[in-house]
C-alpha cells in the first residue's frame, strides 16, 4: 500500500475537560484544547518536540 509510513499518532481526550493529550510517533507528548493545534503540532515533527532529558 502506498502512502503508509508506519508512524503512529495518538490523541486522547481527557474526560471531564476540553483537553486533548497527543503522543507523536517519536514519543513526544503535547496537550491542547484545539484539535487543529494538536494536529499542527504532530504533523510539524520534529519542530516543538522537546523530549525530557535531551538537553533542550
Secondary structure, DSSP 8 states (H G I E B T S, - for coil): -TT------EEEE-TTSS-EEEE-TTS-EEEES-HHHHHHHHHTTTTT---TTS--
